[in-house]
Amino acid sequence: MKNHLRELRAARTWSQNDLAEALGVSRQTINAIETEKYDPSLPLAFAIAKLFKQPIEQIFDAPARK
Amino acid sequence: MEKPNLIENYIPHSGQYSLQKDLRLNAWLAVTVAVYLAVLFMNKGHPNWSPGLRAFYLLLPVLPALLYIRAWVRVVRGMDELQRGIQLAGFLFAALGTVVISMIISTLNTAGLDLGVLLRSGLGIGGTFLVMFPLWLVGTAIAQCRYQ
């Protein structure tokens, strides 16, 4: 799933480690989400949205449904 | 936020190694191996003991093995969602692989092929652990590759 996590993180000059620590996940998870290899669970997506004070749909682009 | 468990916490020289976490997890493995070796030694030295008594001490390693499994479950539950998924994939790979290897050994034994003293009666408790460990390493490595 496409997302803007890298841009949002970069805008706050946070490292992947900083973001991982703030969310209570591993750095590998942040990297996997940013490189679109892993889609976060709903609770983690909400935690990311809350941390960046943005609606989920502005961070994650919903995939087109067939 | 509480830090999630990482598999690196249990790998020496990984930079994130934690002796405390390692001991909490692997102490039961050490106990299982020690009890298993003691049981093998006892079984060899006392073949004439009653079947009930022999069954009792032959199954003793199962107790620390179950506690070792419980320690792993706690470690995996403390991981974050991606790491947990990777570990579950690794464990599933190891469990299914062990079942397949066990079935192959059983089939060959039934067919009358001589697989040596160690495999004549199946994998056994120690053999199961010895087969599962490398399979778990392979399974987690495959799962890790997907998210690199």
Backbone of each chain as ProteinMPNN parsed JSONL, in Angstrom:
{"seq_chain_A": "MKNHLRELRAARTWSQNDLAEALGVSRQTINAIETEKYDPSLPLAFAIAKLFKQPIEQIFDAPARK", "coords_chain_A": {"N_chain_A": [[0.843, -1.192, 0.0], [0.557, 2.175, -0.914], [2.133, 4.916, 0.744], [2.734, 7.867, 2.781], [4.644, 7.965, 4.675], [7.456, 8.184, 4.858], [7.937, 10.786, 3.899], [6.537, 12.303, 5.78], [7.91, 11.665, 8.089], [10.455, 12.59, 7.43], [9.93, 15.307, 7.248], [9.779, 15.994, 9.868], [12.294, 15.598, 10.67], [12.923, 13.123, 11.806], [14.51, 10.068, 12.631], [14.337, 6.671, 11.382], [14.56, 5.065, 13.569], [13.795, 6.804, 15.66], [11.086, 7.161, 15.065], [10.216, 4.526, 15.223], [10.625, 4.026, 17.935], [8.836, 5.838, 19.065], [6.448, 4.721, 18.284], [6.542, 2.237, 19.359], [7.445, 0.004, 17.971], [9.574, -2.105, 15.894], [12.57, -0.929, 14.16], [12.789, -2.138, 11.737], [10.16, -2.645, 11.042], [9.178, -0.068, 10.518], [10.79, 0.582, 8.323], [9.944, -1.409, 6.528], [7.29, -0.659, 6.129], [7.603, 1.872, 4.991], [8.916, 1.228, 2.617], [6.94, -0.037, 1.381], [6.592, -2.771, 1.637], [5.275, -3.966, 3.576], [2.101, -3.913, 5.012], [0.719, -2.027, 7.565], [-0.986, -3.085, 10.615], [-4.409, -2.339, 11.523], [-4.57, -1.101, 14.16], [-1.902, -0.144, 14.364], [-1.754, 1.552, 12.168], [-3.604, 3.482, 12.965], [-2.253, 4.441, 15.198], [-0.057, 5.613, 13.978], [-1.314, 7.614, 12.501], [-2.35, 9.145, 14.589], [-0.018, 9.978, 15.839], [1.133, 11.636, 13.89], [-0.848, 13.435, 13.689], [-2.804, 13.39, 11.657], [-5.42, 12.444, 9.333], [-5.969, 8.927, 8.66], [-6.317, 8.321, 5.923], [-4.891, 10.278, 4.685], [-2.333, 9.593, 5.053], [-2.031, 6.974, 4.265], [-2.593, 5.63, 1.088], [-5.536, 4.451, -0.132], [-5.854, 1.289, -1.643], [-6.969, 0.713, -4.994], [-10.138, -0.8, -5.433], [-11.143, -3.845, -6.941]], "CA_chain_A": [[0.0, 0.0, 0.0], [1.343, 3.424, -0.975], [1.97, 5.76, 1.93], [3.594, 9.059, 2.829], [5.311, 7.916, 5.976], [8.835, 8.667, 4.747], [7.9, 12.256, 3.787], [6.094, 12.853, 7.073], [9.019, 11.474, 9.041], [11.541, 13.485, 7.019], [9.528, 16.679, 7.566], [10.038, 16.219, 11.306], [13.703, 15.209, 10.843], [13.03, 11.955, 12.677], [15.103, 8.881, 12.019], [13.438, 5.501, 11.483], [14.645, 4.623, 14.974], [12.969, 7.714, 16.468], [9.68, 6.856, 14.811], [9.967, 3.178, 15.761], [10.532, 4.134, 19.389], [7.591, 6.551, 19.393], [5.301, 3.85, 18.013], [6.717, 0.962, 20.073], [7.685, -1.096, 17.033], [10.986, -2.194, 15.523], [12.963, -0.091, 13.03], [12.526, -2.928, 10.529], [8.744, -2.458, 10.697], [9.054, 1.251, 9.882], [11.417, 0.478, 7.005], [9.101, -2.246, 5.659], [6.097, 0.124, 5.759], [8.027, 2.941, 4.078], [9.265, 0.658, 1.305], [5.683, -0.648, 0.907], [6.678, -4.235, 1.641], [4.425, -4.451, 4.662], [0.972, -3.053, 5.369], [0.542, -2.104, 9.024], [-2.306, -3.458, 11.119], [-5.275, -1.171, 11.763], [-4.141, -0.345, 15.349], [-0.648, 0.575, 14.111], [-2.076, 2.65, 11.249], [-4.235, 4.537, 13.786], [-1.202, 5.03, 16.047], [0.744, 6.489, 13.095], [-2.149, 8.788, 12.214], [-2.443, 9.944, 15.825], [1.295, 10.578, 16.081], [1.351, 12.717, 12.922], [-2.048, 14.29, 13.767], [-3.418, 13.45, 10.329], [-6.314, 11.298, 9.1], [-5.286, 7.768, 8.07], [-6.348, 8.329, 4.451], [-3.889, 11.216, 4.149], [-1.014, 8.954, 5.194], [-2.056, 5.756, 3.443], [-3.48, 5.687, -0.071], [-6.329, 3.216, -0.219], [-5.698, 0.646, -2.949], [-8.202, 0.663, -5.795], [-10.802, -2.109, -5.325], [-11.56, -4.367, -8.257]], "C_chain_A": [[0.886, 1.253, 0.0], [1.086, 4.243, 0.289], [2.966, 6.907, 1.91], [4.392, 9.109, 4.131], [6.719, 8.505, 5.913], [8.859, 10.204, 4.698], [7.517, 12.891, 5.125], [7.211, 12.772, 8.108], [10.145, 12.455, 8.728], [11.214, 14.937, 7.379], [9.785, 17.015, 9.032], [11.477, 15.884, 11.677], [13.869, 14.074, 11.861], [13.748, 10.844, 11.91], [14.076, 7.748, 12.102], [13.414, 4.98, 12.913], [13.764, 5.466, 15.876], [11.493, 7.356, 16.327], [9.31, 5.486, 15.402], [9.776, 3.241, 17.28], [9.221, 4.806, 19.81], [6.371, 5.652, 19.224], [5.391, 2.51, 18.746], [6.834, -0.226, 19.136], [9.174, -1.125, 16.704], [11.288, -1.284, 14.33], [12.66, -0.811, 11.71], [11.075, -2.756, 10.068], [8.541, -1.12, 9.98], [9.618, 1.203, 8.465], [10.524, -0.306, 6.03], [7.837, -1.5, 5.236], [6.487, 1.193, 4.729], [8.348, 2.417, 2.682], [8.086, -0.125, 0.705], [5.765, -2.17, 0.785], [5.763, -4.826, 2.705], [3.319, -3.429, 4.93], [0.728, -3.163, 6.864], [-0.862, -2.565, 9.398], [-3.111, -2.176, 11.346], [-4.847, -0.402, 13.025], [-2.857, 0.45, 15.112], [-0.89, 1.75, 13.169], [-2.721, 3.812, 12.01], [-3.193, 5.226, 14.662], [-0.333, 5.995, 15.231], [-0.036, 7.777, 12.812], [-2.234, 9.726, 13.414], [-1.134, 10.683, 16.074], [1.528, 11.768, 15.156], [0.169, 13.688, 12.854], [-2.677, 14.491, 12.383], [-4.381, 12.276, 10.185], [-5.551, 10.165, 8.393], [-5.209, 7.878, 6.545], [-5.393, 9.355, 3.849], [-2.479, 10.63, 4.249], [-0.938, 7.727, 4.279], [-3.05, 5.937, 2.292], [-4.224, 4.368, -0.177], [-6.134, 2.588, -1.593], [-7.032, 0.581, -3.678], [-8.81, -0.733, -5.711], [-11.279, -2.547, -6.685], [-13.065, -4.549, -8.288]], "O_chain_A": [[1.822, 1.378, 0.79], [-0.021, 4.261, 0.826], [3.915, 6.916, 1.125], [4.758, 10.182, 4.61], [7.127, 9.24, 6.812], [9.679, 10.844, 5.357], [8.104, 13.89, 5.543], [7.422, 13.696, 8.893], [10.717, 13.072, 9.627], [12.097, 15.703, 7.764], [9.982, 18.177, 9.388], [11.838, 15.884, 12.854], [14.807, 14.058, 12.658], [13.6, 10.711, 10.695], [13.072, 7.858, 12.806], [12.385, 4.515, 13.403], [13.071, 4.942, 16.748], [10.756, 7.259, 17.308], [8.244, 5.314, 15.995], [8.885, 2.598, 17.834], [8.583, 4.398, 20.781], [5.378, 5.803, 19.936], [4.431, 1.739, 18.755], [6.384, -1.327, 19.454], [9.94, -0.282, 17.17], [10.385, -0.912, 13.58], [12.321, -0.184, 10.706], [10.791, -2.726, 8.871], [7.834, -1.04, 8.976], [9.008, 1.714, 7.526], [10.366, 0.075, 4.871], [7.358, -1.68, 4.116], [5.795, 1.393, 3.731], [8.082, 3.087, 1.684], [8.216, -0.78, -0.329], [5.099, -2.777, -0.054], [5.511, -6.03, 2.729], [3.579, -2.233, 5.056], [0.548, -4.265, 7.383], [-1.8, -2.452, 8.61], [-2.56, -1.075, 11.359], [-4.764, 0.826, 12.984], [-2.725, 1.577, 15.589], [-0.306, 2.82, 13.344], [-2.429, 4.977, 11.741], [-3.238, 6.442, 14.851], [0.072, 7.049, 15.72], [0.511, 8.878, 12.875], [-2.194, 10.947, 13.266], [-1.128, 11.85, 16.464], [2.06, 12.792, 15.584], [0.176, 14.637, 12.069], [-3.03, 15.605, 11.998], [-4.202, 11.239, 10.823], [-4.616, 10.412, 7.631], [-4.18, 7.572, 5.944], [-5.112, 9.318, 2.651], [-1.549, 11.116, 3.606], [0.071, 7.48, 3.617], [-4.194, 6.344, 2.499], [-3.617, 3.303, -0.295], [-6.236, 3.279, -2.606], [-8.086, 0.416, -3.063], [-8.113, -1.731, -5.89], [-11.757, -1.742, -7.484], [-13.614, -4.977, -9.303]]}, "seq_chain_B": "MEKPNLIENYIPHSGQYSLQKDLRLNAWLAVTVAVYLAVLFMNKGHPNWSPGLRAFYLLLPVLPALLYIRAWVRVVRGMDELQRGIQLAGFLFAALGTVVISMIISTLNTAGLDLGVLLRSGLGIGGTFLVMFPLWLVGTAIAQCRYQ", "coords_chain_B": {"N_chain_B": [[6.697, 4.566, 25.234], [6.73, 1.003, 25.356], [9.564, -0.983, 24.61], [9.675, -3.21, 21.849], [10.239, -6.81, 21.825], [13.117, -8.059, 20.215], [14.539, -10.282, 17.823], [17.214, -10.022, 17.676], [17.937, -9.47, 20.248], [18.578, -11.844, 21.318], [20.749, -12.814, 20.073], [24.121, -13.198, 20.314], [26.629, -10.629, 20.073], [25.174, -9.053, 18.31], [24.738, -6.444, 18.639], [22.466, -5.627, 19.865], [22.16, -7.357, 21.843], [20.893, -8.984, 24.75], [21.751, -10.161, 27.77], [20.197, -10.799, 29.964], [17.596, -11.181, 28.873], [18.22, -13.292, 27.191], [18.96, -15.306, 28.982], [16.563, -15.624, 30.346], [15.021, -16.762, 28.367], [16.523, -18.966, 27.269], [17.34, -20.542, 29.407], [15.619, -22.603, 30.032], [15.961, -24.239, 27.858], [18.538, -25.152, 28.263], [18.11, -26.574, 30.622], [16.348, -28.515, 29.639], [18.015, -29.932, 27.844], [19.956, -30.866, 29.653], [18.389, -32.502, 31.354], [17.476, -34.33, 29.47], [19.869, -35.583, 28.649], [20.597, -36.72, 31.098], [18.481, -38.486, 31.451], [18.865, -40.222, 29.27], [21.256, -41.365, 30.08], [20.465, -42.606, 32.459], [18.596, -44.419, 31.476], [20.163, -46.123, 30.016], [21.739, -47.232, 31.974], [19.984, -48.548, 33.684], [18.259, -50.762, 32.578], [16.494, -52.627, 33.498], [14.562, -51.646, 35.179], [11.164, -51.025, 36.279], [8.524, -50.814, 33.782], [6.722, -48.687, 34.209], [8.127, -46.883, 35.847], [10.263, -46.332, 34.176], [8.945, -45.154, 32.01], [8.06, -42.868, 33.306], [10.485, -41.444, 33.958], [11.587, -41.254, 31.422], [9.935, -39.516, 30.107], [10.372, -37.182, 31.399], [11.962, -34.996, 30.269], [10.073, -33.65, 28.778], [8.71, -31.855, 30.384], [10.512, -29.54, 31.092], [10.837, -28.857, 28.411], [8.299, -28.024, 27.644], [8.126, -25.749, 29.22], [10.117, -24.27, 28.035], [8.955, -23.823, 25.55], [6.847, -22.255, 26.425], [8.297, -20.004, 27.27], [9.238, -19.106, 24.797], [6.816, -18.447, 23.58], [6.093, -16.261, 25.127], [8.16, -14.486, 24.472], [7.687, -14.097, 21.726], [5.14, -12.989, 21.804], [5.757, -10.564, 22.881], [6.908, -9.235, 20.831], [6.93, -6.87, 18.048], [4.323, -6.322, 15.543], [5.255, -7.03, 12.927], [7.654, -8.466, 13.371], [6.579, -10.513, 14.884], [4.959, -11.789, 13.023], [6.938, -12.699, 11.272], [8.32, -14.487, 12.929], [6.28, -16.328, 13.513], [5.852, -17.357, 10.979], [8.328, -18.556, 10.606], [8.301, -20.486, 12.671], [6.123, -22.028, 11.858], [7.079, -23.03, 9.436], [9.221, -24.54, 10.438], [7.859, -26.378, 12.082], [6.157, -27.739, 10.26], [8.084, -28.734, 8.511], [9.464, -30.447, 10.247], [7.478, -32.295, 10.781], [7.21, -33.433, 8.227], [9.791, -34.539, 7.856], [9.797, -36.318, 9.971], [7.743, -38.019, 9.151], [8.926, -39.109, 6.869], [11.1, -40.507, 7.986], [9.692, -42.335, 9.567], [8.291, -43.735, 7.567], [10.422, -44.899, 6.146], [11.516, -46.473, 8.162], [9.384, -48.218, 8.628], [9.377, -49.516, 6.214], [11.514, -51.091, 6.523], [14.108, -50.232, 6.215], [17.441, -49.696, 7.336], [18.137, -47.171, 9.464], [20.029, -46.552, 11.256], [21.077, -46.467, 14.749], [20.191, -44.167, 16.095], [17.937, -43.19, 14.704], [16.203, -45.264, 14.575], [13.91, -45.569, 16.11], [12.368, -43.383, 15.384], [12.387, -39.704, 15.491], [12.59, -38.771, 18.154], [12.784, -36.897, 21.311], [15.067, -35.205, 21.591], [16.07, -35.301, 18.961], [13.98, -34.122, 17.565], [14.132, -31.451, 18.433], [16.675, -30.875, 17.416], [16.221, -31.03, 14.69], [14.23, -29.132, 14.313], [15.419, -26.682, 14.99], [17.433, -25.803, 12.956], [15.601, -25.673, 10.845], [13.866, -23.706, 11.722], [15.629, -21.533, 11.668], [16.069, -21.326, 8.889], [13.437, -20.863, 8.012], [12.768, -18.401, 9.297], [14.717, -16.803, 8.147], [13.952, -16.813, 5.463], [11.463, -15.556, 5.701], [12.307, -13.089, 6.76], [13.707, -12.052, 4.579], [11.702, -11.202, 2.884], [10.946, -8.747, 3.878], [13.098, -7.053, 3.859]], "CA_chain_B": [[6.296, 3.27, 24.654], [7.579, -0.125, 25.714], [10.301, -1.498, 23.453], [9.304, -4.594, 21.503], [11.313, -7.804, 21.784], [13.707, -8.287, 18.897], [15.288, -11.539, 17.785], [18.616, -9.629, 17.891], [18.182, -9.472, 21.699], [18.991, -13.195, 21.71], [21.907, -13.201, 19.242], [25.331, -12.535, 20.805], [27.37, -9.745, 19.159], [24.293, -8.433, 17.314], [24.641, -5.021, 18.952], [21.281, -5.416, 20.717], [22.078, -8.565, 22.669], [20.561, -8.793, 26.165], [22.033, -11.4, 28.505], [19.045, -11.057, 30.837], [16.532, -11.765, 28.048], [18.718, -14.573, 26.689], [18.878, -16.286, 30.082], [15.145, -15.867, 30.633], [14.488, -17.648, 27.323], [17.259, -20.196, 26.976], [17.63, -21.345, 30.602], [14.805, -23.827, 29.963], [16.564, -25.112, 26.848], [19.682, -25.781, 28.933], [17.551, -27.57, 31.558], [15.809, -29.616, 28.817], [19.146, -30.728, 27.347], [20.57, -31.537, 30.806], [17.484, -33.578, 31.788], [17.46, -35.319, 28.391], [21.117, -36.359, 28.737], [20.525, -37.508, 32.334], [17.508, -39.557, 31.199], [19.529, -41.195, 28.39], [22.253, -42.049, 30.905], [19.731, -43.477, 33.39], [17.95, -45.479, 30.708], [21.219, -47.059, 29.613], [22.276, -47.884, 33.175], [18.964, -49.311, 34.418], [17.264, -51.279, 31.62], [15.582, -53.597, 34.126], [13.568, -50.981, 36.026], [9.793, -51.303, 35.828], [8.11, -49.96, 32.649], [6.087, -47.466, 34.712], [9.181, -45.978, 36.316], [11.036, -45.904, 32.998], [8.104, -44.205, 31.258], [8.045, -41.623, 34.07], [11.675, -40.615, 33.791], [11.862, -41.003, 29.994], [9.129, -38.364, 29.674], [10.721, -35.996, 32.199], [12.399, -33.825, 29.489], [8.928, -32.937, 28.192], [8.329, -30.743, 31.282], [11.268, -28.31, 30.769], [10.612, -28.498, 27.001], [7.059, -27.232, 27.61], [8.433, -24.43, 29.793], [10.897, -23.573, 27.005], [7.973, -23.366, 24.563], [6.131, -21.126, 27.04], [9.192, -18.843, 27.244], [9.228, -18.616, 23.416], [5.518, -17.796, 23.32], [6.151, -14.937, 25.774], [9.059, -13.641, 23.676], [7.027, -13.751, 20.459], [4.017, -12.075, 22.12], [6.323, -9.24, 23.188], [7.467, -8.629, 19.611], [5.974, -6.034, 17.32], [3.503, -7.14, 14.644], [6.011, -7.577, 11.797], [8.554, -9.49, 13.903], [5.735, -11.638, 15.315], [4.577, -12.481, 11.794], [8.134, -13.387, 10.774], [8.596, -15.631, 13.809], [5.228, -17.339, 13.336], [6.13, -18.011, 9.697], [9.497, -19.411, 10.848], [7.881, -21.636, 13.49], [5.26, -22.874, 11.033], [7.986, -23.702, 8.506], [9.977, -25.537, 11.207], [6.947, -27.433, 12.547], [5.735, -28.548, 9.111], [9.279, -29.435, 8.039], [9.746, -31.538, 11.187], [6.45, -33.321, 10.541], [7.546, -34.119, 6.966], [10.994, -35.36, 8.103], [9.372, -37.393, 10.864], [6.974, -38.967, 8.325], [9.885, -39.806, 5.991], [11.84, -41.469, 8.827], [8.748, -43.378, 9.941], [8.021, -44.551, 6.372], [11.618, -45.7, 5.848], [11.619, -47.487, 9.222], [8.339, -49.219, 8.378], [9.768, -50.291, 5.032], [12.588, -51.995, 6.925], [15.447, -49.696, 5.956], [18.193, -49.446, 8.564], [18.535, -45.761, 9.527], [20.988, -46.382, 12.353], [20.526, -46.571, 16.106], [19.542, -42.926, 16.541], [16.654, -42.94, 14.024], [15.447, -46.517, 14.471], [12.583, -45.403, 16.727], [11.874, -42.032, 15.104], [13.276, -38.588, 15.825], [12.776, -38.614, 19.596], [12.671, -35.512, 21.812], [16.283, -34.468, 21.224], [16.134, -35.212, 17.5], [12.972, -33.144, 17.12], [14.713, -30.115, 18.66], [17.814, -30.71, 16.509], [15.7, -30.809, 13.338], [13.435, -27.905, 14.284], [16.223, -25.459, 15.11], [17.883, -25.289, 11.649], [14.438, -25.336, 10.01], [13.39, -22.396, 12.187], [16.578, -20.537, 11.137], [15.79, -21.17, 7.459], [12.102, -20.258, 7.884], [12.799, -16.967, 9.658], [15.559, -16.106, 7.159], [13.117, -16.622, 4.262], [10.45, -14.532, 6.024], [13.013, -11.802, 6.914], [14.076, -11.566, 3.236], [10.54, -10.536, 2.27], [10.737, -7.391, 4.413], [14.368, -6.307, 3.897]], "C_chain_B": [[7.269, 2.175, 25.064], [8.274, -0.676, 24.462], [9.876, -2.923, 23.134], [10.506, -5.53, 21.594], [11.816, -7.922, 20.351], [14.468, -9.592, 18.939], [16.775, -11.249, 18.023], [18.975, -9.611, 19.378], [18.757, -10.813, 22.159], [20.184, -13.699, 20.907], [23.14, -12.457, 19.742], [26.034, -11.743, 19.695], [26.479, -9.101, 18.097], [24.182, -6.928, 17.534], [23.449, -4.719, 19.842], [21.081, -6.607, 21.653], [21.786, -8.213, 24.134], [20.745, -10.128, 26.891], [20.837, -11.803, 29.365], [17.905, -11.736, 30.054], [16.932, -13.155, 27.561], [18.578, -15.658, 27.759], [17.428, -16.655, 30.367], [14.545, -16.844, 29.613], [15.198, -18.998, 27.33], [17.635, -21.034, 28.187], [16.86, -22.661, 30.527], [15.313, -24.784, 28.894], [17.73, -25.878, 27.472], [19.194, -26.87, 29.885], [17.037, -28.78, 30.77], [16.936, -30.532, 28.344], [19.778, -31.527, 28.49], [19.709, -32.725, 31.259], [17.475, -34.697, 30.755], [18.702, -36.216, 28.463], [21.106, -37.258, 29.974], [19.603, -38.719, 32.146], [18.13, -40.645, 30.311], [20.52, -42.042, 29.19], [21.566, -43.047, 31.84], [19.129, -44.678, 32.669], [18.956, -46.562, 30.3], [21.685, -47.888, 30.82], [21.289, -48.787, 33.895], [17.892, -49.864, 33.477], [16.234, -52.207, 32.261], [14.553, -52.951, 35.062], [12.172, -51.194, 35.441], [9.391, -50.343, 34.694], [7.49, -48.632, 33.103], [7.117, -46.431, 35.124], [9.987, -45.436, 35.136], [10.243, -44.895, 32.176], [8.106, -42.847, 31.949], [9.305, -40.808, 33.804], [12.036, -40.352, 32.333], [11.094, -39.773, 29.481], [9.448, -37.089, 30.456], [11.178, -34.794, 31.356], [11.25, -33.028, 28.858], [8.555, -31.716, 29.046], [9.146, -29.47, 31.008], [11.094, -27.884, 29.317], [9.34, -27.649, 26.868], [7.288, -25.835, 28.175], [9.266, -23.591, 28.814], [9.951, -23.016, 25.93], [7.196, -22.164, 25.115], [6.982, -19.857, 27.006], [9.232, -18.241, 25.835], [7.935, -17.873, 23.104], [5.518, -16.387, 23.916], [7.028, -13.973, 24.971], [8.338, -13.161, 22.41], [5.863, -12.784, 20.702], [4.506, -10.663, 22.408], [6.928, -8.549, 21.981], [6.452, -7.703, 18.961], [5.337, -6.876, 16.204], [4.285, -7.762, 13.487], [6.923, -8.715, 12.264], [7.767, -10.745, 14.307], [5.325, -12.471, 14.094], [5.745, -13.299, 11.239], [8.407, -14.632, 11.61], [7.545, -16.728, 13.641], [5.427, -18.085, 12.024], [7.298, -18.985, 9.86], [9.128, -20.66, 11.63], [7.005, -22.599, 12.679], [6.097, -23.692, 10.048], [8.714, -24.84, 9.23], [9.07, -26.702, 11.627], [6.534, -28.343, 11.397], [6.907, -29.352, 8.552], [9.606, -30.627, 8.925], [8.741, -32.665, 11.011], [6.8, -34.129, 9.295], [8.747, -35.045, 7.188], [10.645, -36.56, 8.977], [8.609, -38.467, 10.08], [7.912, -39.763, 7.426], [10.627, -40.88, 6.792], [10.947, -42.648, 9.197], [8.477, -44.324, 8.762], [9.204, -45.468, 6.071], [11.807, -46.801, 6.891], [10.621, -48.616, 8.989], [8.709, -50.122, 7.201], [10.952, -51.21, 5.32], [13.989, -51.509, 6.617], [16.157, -49.397, 7.27], [18.713, -48.005, 8.564], [19.526, -45.504, 10.666], [20.283, -46.372, 13.696], [19.707, -45.338, 16.485], [18.15, -42.72, 15.937], [15.762, -44.171, 13.959], [14.04, -46.38, 15.066], [12.06, -43.979, 16.534], [12.849, -40.962, 15.56], [13.578, -38.482, 17.318], [12.74, -37.147, 19.995], [13.87, -34.672, 21.361], [16.389, -34.258, 19.73], [15.163, -34.184, 16.951], [13.508, -31.724, 17.276], [15.841, -29.853, 17.664], [17.357, -30.458, 15.069], [14.986, -29.459, 13.259], [14.289, -26.643, 14.262], [16.731, -24.953, 13.754], [16.721, -24.921, 10.733], [13.858, -23.985, 10.411], [14.298, -21.279, 11.653], [16.279, -20.259, 9.661], [14.456, -20.443, 7.257], [12.098, -18.775, 8.21], [13.641, -16.181, 8.654], [14.752, -15.826, 5.891], [12.103, -15.498, 4.51], [11.097, -13.147, 6.157], [13.309, -11.197, 5.545], [12.928, -10.781, 2.588], [10.426, -9.071, 2.693], [12.023, -6.571, 4.495], [14.289, -5.071, 3.009]], "O_chain_B": [[8.48, 2.391, 25.113], [7.66, -0.817, 23.404], [9.731, -3.749, 24.034], [11.651, -5.097, 21.457], [11.036, -7.888, 19.4], [14.992, -9.97, 19.987], [17.51, -12.109, 18.508], [20.146, -9.719, 19.742], [19.342, -10.914, 23.238], [20.587, -14.855, 21.035], [23.218, -11.235, 19.62], [26.028, -12.144, 18.531], [26.989, -8.643, 17.075], [23.6, -6.218, 16.714], [23.413, -3.681, 20.503], [19.992, -6.833, 22.179], [22.356, -7.27, 24.684], [20.007, -11.086, 26.665], [20.506, -12.983, 29.481], [17.329, -12.726, 30.505], [16.113, -14.074, 27.518], [18.139, -16.773, 27.481], [17.097, -17.818, 30.598], [13.676, -17.649, 29.948], [14.554, -20.046, 27.39], [18.189, -22.122, 28.033], [17.378, -23.711, 30.909], [15.125, -25.995, 29.001], [17.896, -27.078, 27.251], [19.777, -27.952, 29.954], [17.253, -29.925, 31.169], [16.83, -31.755, 28.432], [20.098, -32.705, 28.331], [20.225, -33.813, 31.516], [17.467, -35.876, 31.112], [18.607, -37.438, 28.354], [21.544, -38.407, 29.919], [19.896, -39.82, 32.612], [17.949, -41.836, 30.561], [20.616, -43.256, 29.01], [22.018, -44.181, 31.995], [19.148, -45.8, 33.175], [18.633, -47.748, 30.25], [21.981, -49.077, 30.7], [21.691, -49.688, 34.632], [16.731, -49.468, 33.575], [15.221, -52.535, 31.644], [13.754, -53.659, 35.675], [12.022, -51.503, 34.259], [9.855, -49.203, 34.647], [7.698, -47.592, 32.478], [6.997, -45.252, 34.793], [10.344, -44.259, 35.093], [10.793, -43.901, 31.702], [8.148, -41.806, 31.294], [9.223, -39.628, 33.466], [12.702, -39.364, 32.022], [11.533, -39.087, 28.558], [8.859, -36.038, 30.202], [10.82, -33.664, 31.687], [11.431, -31.879, 28.454], [8.142, -30.682, 28.52], [8.564, -28.425, 30.722], [11.187, -26.697, 29.006], [9.295, -26.691, 26.095], [6.725, -24.857, 27.682], [9.141, -22.367, 28.767], [10.122, -21.89, 25.461], [6.921, -21.198, 24.403], [6.47, -18.767, 26.749], [9.258, -17.02, 25.683], [7.94, -16.824, 22.461], [5.017, -15.442, 23.306], [6.69, -12.801, 24.806], [8.376, -11.979, 22.07], [5.627, -11.874, 19.908], [3.78, -9.689, 22.21], [7.404, -7.419, 22.079], [5.264, -7.745, 19.279], [5.761, -8.004, 15.952], [4.011, -8.899, 13.102], [6.968, -9.781, 11.651], [8.216, -11.874, 14.105], [5.343, -13.701, 14.135], [5.571, -14.435, 10.796], [8.69, -15.702, 11.071], [7.876, -17.914, 13.626], [5.203, -19.294, 11.95], [7.271, -20.094, 9.327], [9.577, -21.759, 11.306], [7.128, -23.818, 12.796], [5.858, -24.883, 9.849], [8.815, -25.954, 8.715], [9.462, -27.865, 11.538], [6.554, -29.567, 11.529], [6.745, -30.51, 8.165], [9.979, -31.691, 8.431], [9.096, -33.841, 11.081], [6.704, -35.356, 9.297], [8.728, -36.199, 6.76], [11.129, -37.67, 8.755], [8.794, -39.663, 10.306], [7.717, -40.964, 7.238], [10.768, -42.016, 6.34], [11.371, -43.803, 9.152], [8.438, -45.543, 8.926], [9.029, -46.651, 5.781], [12.206, -47.918, 6.561], [10.945, -49.796, 9.126], [8.404, -51.314, 7.186], [11.346, -52.01, 4.472], [14.954, -52.264, 6.737], [15.539, -48.899, 8.212], [19.6, -47.652, 7.786], [19.818, -44.353, 10.99], [19.058, -46.281, 13.773], [18.658, -45.451, 17.118], [17.277, -42.139, 16.583], [14.688, -44.131, 13.359], [13.095, -47.002, 14.582], [11.391, -43.433, 17.412], [13.976, -41.253, 15.96], [14.696, -38.142, 17.703], [12.674, -36.262, 19.142], [13.71, -33.577, 20.823], [16.752, -33.174, 19.273], [15.471, -33.465, 16.0], [13.363, -30.894, 16.378], [15.957, -28.751, 17.127], [18.03, -29.752, 14.318], [15.115, -28.734, 12.272], [13.943, -25.659, 13.608], [16.495, -23.793, 13.417], [16.822, -23.984, 9.941], [13.414, -23.213, 9.561], [13.82, -20.222, 11.242], [16.239, -19.104, 9.235], [14.354, -19.527, 6.44], [11.498, -17.978, 7.488], [13.325, -15.033, 8.341], [14.85, -14.744, 5.311], [11.904, -14.618, 3.672], [10.521, -12.148, 5.726], [13.183, -9.987, 5.356], [13.154, -9.825, 1.846], [9.875, -8.25, 1.96], [12.044, -5.515, 5.126], [15.258, -4.318, 2.911]]}, "name": "protein", "num_of_chains": 2, "seq": "MKNHLRELRAARTWSQNDLAEALGVSRQTINAIETEKYDPSLPLAFAIAKLFKQPIEQIFDAPARKMEKPNLIENYIPHSGQYSLQKDLRLNAWLAVTVAVYLAVLFMNKGHPNWSPGLRAFYLLLPVLPALLYIRAWVRVVRGMDELQRGIQLAGFLFAALGTVVISMIISTLNTAGLDLGVLLRSGLGIGGTFLVMFPLWLVGTAIAQCRYQ"}
